[in-house]
Structures are given as C-alpha cells and as structure tokens.
C-alpha cells in the first residue's frame, strides 16, 4: 500500500513539474533592471536617509506643541519620500510625478526645519534638500 501511495505521489509530482512553466528572466530584463537600479540608486539612498531624518525630527519635535508645523511637514516629507522610493524601485510609470511631489514636500520640510537651531532639525534640513535636489533631477 505504501508503495502505491509513493508511486502515485511521484507520478503527480512529475506531472506537475512537466506542466509548470518556469519563468526565468531574460538577459534583456536583467540588463534593464541593472540600468534602472543604477539610474535611481543614489536618489533612493538619499530619500531613505531623508526618511530617517524626518522620522527622528518628527519624534523629537512632536514633544513641543510649538513645533506642530515641523512635525506635520516631516510626516508629509517622509510619506512622499517613501512613495518616490517605491516608484523608483519598481520603475513605475509615475516616477516623475512621485519625485516632483517628493521634491516639493522635501523643500517645504527643509524650509520649516531651517528656522530652528536643534541638531535634528539642521540634519533634517540638509537631508531634505539633498533629496529635493535629486528628485528634481529625475
């Protein structure tokens, strides 16, 4: 009985393997993927650094009610950077519009953070301006 079950399982597995189409990436797809990665690599890295700085700034500024605009703009900027990063990572057709939104959010955040002397705000300003510059170039 065990032999019959084993034989039936083997036949089923072989049958499934025979009809399953394997999709291997073509050389062209690999080359295009690498070109896309290189094209957006620096911008993605800078946007990720901006997200970190905005999250730190948001956390620290949220403790002070006078910093509510800074807190909100940091949230908006981090969200826009995440969306732009996602679009670049998958080579979306919306890269240009997502990067434009990101650049605008980064500039607003940088301008607000630049008004303050806190170290986290200064770092956020620098990182936001870098991200805005690269996103504007996309």
C-alpha positions in Angstrom: 0.0 0.0 0.0 2.8 2.4 0.9 4.5 1.7 -2.5 1.3 2.5 -4.3 0.9 5.8 -2.5 4.6 6.7 -3.0 4.2 5.8 -6.7 1.1 7.9 -7.1 2.7 10.9 -5.3 5.8 10.6 -7.5 3.7 10.5 -10.7 1.7 13.5 -9.5 4.8 15.5 -8.7 6.4 14.6 -12.1 3.2 15.6 -13.9 3.1 18.9 -12.1 6.7 19.7 -12.8 6.2 18.8 -16.5 3.3 21.3 -17.0 4.6 24.1 -14.8 6.2 26.9 -16.8 9.3 28.3 -15.4 9.9 32.0 -15.9 13.5 32.9 -16.0 14.5 36.5 -16.5 15.8 37.2 -20.0 19.2 38.8 -20.5 17.5 42.0 -21.6 15.3 42.1 -18.4 18.4 41.7 -16.3 20.3 44.4 -18.2 17.3 46.8 -18.0 16.9 46.1 -14.2 20.5 46.9 -13.6 20.3 50.1 -15.6 17.2 51.1 -13.7 18.8 50.3 -10.4 21.9 52.4 -11.3 19.8 55.3 -12.6 17.8 55.6 -9.4 20.3 54.1 -6.9 21.6 57.4 -5.5 18.2 59.1 -5.3 16.7 56.1 -3.5 19.6 56.1 -1.0 19.2 59.9 -0.4 15.4 59.6 0.0 15.9 56.8 2.6 18.3 59.0 4.6 15.7 61.8 4.4 13.0 59.5 5.7 15.2 58.6 8.7 16.0 62.2 9.4 12.3 63.2 9.1 11.2 60.4 11.4 13.8 61.5 14.1 12.9 65.1 13.7 9.1 64.4 13.8 9.6 62.3 17.0 11.6 65.0 18.8 9.5 67.9 17.6 6.2 66.3 18.5 7.0 66.8 22.1 6.7 70.5 21.7 3.4 72.0 20.7 5.1 75.0 19.1 6.7 72.6 16.6 3.4 71.2 15.2 4.0 72.5 11.7 7.5 71.0 11.7 6.1 67.7 12.9 3.4 67.6 10.2 5.8 68.6 7.4 8.3 65.9 8.5 5.4 63.3 8.3 4.4 64.6 4.8 8.0 64.6 3.6 8.7 61.0 4.9 5.5 59.8 3.2 6.4 61.5 -0.1 9.9 60.1 0.0 8.5 56.6 0.6 6.2 56.8 -2.4 9.0 58.2 -4.6 11.4 55.4 -3.4 8.7 52.8 -4.1 8.1 54.2 -7.6 11.8 54.2 -8.4 12.3 50.7 -7.0 9.8 49.2 -9.4 10.5 51.5 -12.3 6.9 52.8 -12.2 5.4 55.0 -14.9 4.7 57.5 -12.1 8.3 58.2 -11.2 8.3 61.7 -12.5 5.2 62.8 -10.7 6.1 61.0 -7.4 9.6 62.6 -7.5 8.0 66.0 -8.1 5.7 65.6 -5.1 8.7 64.4 -3.1 10.8 67.4 -4.1 8.1 69.8 -3.1 7.5 68.1 0.3 11.2 68.0 1.0 11.6 71.7 0.2 8.7 72.7 2.5 10.1 70.5 5.3 13.6 71.9 4.8 12.4 75.5 4.9 10.5 74.9 8.1 13.3 72.9 9.8 15.8 75.5 8.8 14.1 78.0 11.1 15.3 76.1 14.2 18.6 75.5 15.7 18.1 72.0 17.0 20.6 69.5 15.7 17.9 67.1 14.5 16.2 70.0 12.6 19.5 71.0 11.0 20.2 67.4 9.8 16.6 67.1 8.5 17.1 70.4 6.6 20.3 69.1 4.9 18.9 65.7 4.1 15.6 67.1 2.7 17.5 69.5 0.4 19.6 66.7 -0.9 16.5 64.6 -1.6 14.7 67.5 -3.2 17.7 68.2 -5.5 18.0 64.6 -6.7 14.2 64.2 -7.1 14.0 67.3 -9.2 16.6 65.8 -11.5 14.5 62.7 -12.2 
